[in-house]
Amino acid sequence: NARGTFAPLSAMELSQIDANRAHLEEVGLQAIREGKVAAVLLAGGQGTRLGFDKPKGMYNIGVTRELYIFECLINNVMEIVKKAGAWIPFYIMTSDKNYDDTTAFLKEKNYFGYNAEYIHFFKQEMAPSVDYNGKLLMEAPDHLSLSPNGNGGWFSSLCRYGYDKQMKEAGVEWLTAFAVDNVLQRINDPAFVGAVIDSGCDCGGMVVRKADPNERVGVLCTEDGKPSIVEYYEMTDDMIHLKDENGNLLYNFGVILNYMFNLDRLTEIKSKRLPLHIVEKKIPYIDGDGNLIKPTTPNGYKFESLILDMIHMMDSCCPFEVEREKAFAPVKNPTGVDSVESARKLLEKNGVTL
Ligand code: UTP
């Protein structure tokens, strides 16, 4: 996809947030109390890098006790529910592949204490995958190998279930959408909610200060005057090192897959097409003799639309800085960077018993 002209977009930084925290939190809590802010958990991914054959949320990250990823997320949102004294409508996106496991697991665990009346599930759509020669992969003699179509389809899938209308009727004005794999995910953080509402922007995104200029994260900026996310590999050397008069990097805040959107604005862009991204993945397929093969290394491409491209469809966005060590512990891999190991360390640092 051809990109336009990028320019920096200043973030609401921690110092500014801290100076104004009481007010921002009050605005956020008030909106949550009035039922204006729903939450959408994006849990339709396959988590192939983790190599766990169940939905990622079912992964037990505990050491001396059971502590599931879903449980971490629900514990986090429960903190806000308690503060606000109101249940937050909670929508969970799954795919065809993990719907049954996800719904059965959460039911069995009694939704980890969440009020089931406020939980709604929906399925995202699926898309075909191809091998390296562009040939469609088959999963059985009579059907294509299908994979979830990326996290960008969440709003249109939610609308297929009529949930947009349900929300509108219930008075919801804002939706937060976030990844399943960040065990420190601050769901509907009142200061974030308050800041986005106060900013008058169409949407907001939680961001973390880059660890170093070359960190491989997508940076919230503008593109042709509209908010956008520039991928690390799209940035020129000049952009990477560009500084303001105080010596701070101008492309300095990376997204962590926690956004908030205005429901009316989402409805307006609903029928717009999102760009497709090509992703290399391990895709199960049948060989010429009809044997099902589950590859251990990537063997083809999936086509995904991404939620980050929805930011560019909005007119304005409020980047909101959060402290990495308190709000970002993604579980992508078993070990190393963004892994079970690194997430455990961060959970412990935040006082969670494992
Ligand atoms: P990732 O980009 O990490 O993809 O998803 P993934 O499929 O879960 O994992 P890998 O790449 O195969 O290891 C980021 C977030 O978007 C959700 C995931 O569940 C996660 O919360 N997602 C991803 C969806 O909801 N649907 C998708 O089709 C893809």
Boltz pocket constraint, residues with backbone or C-beta under 6 A from the ligand:
constraints:
  - pocket:
      binder: B
      contacts: [[A, 42], [A, 43], [A, 44], [A, 45], [A, 46], [A, 47], [A, 48], [A, 49], [A, 50], [A, 93], [A, 124], [A, 148], [A, 149], [A, 150], [A, 151], [A, 178], [A, 179], [A, 180], [A, 181], [A, 257], [A, 304], [A, 332]]
      max_distance: 6.0
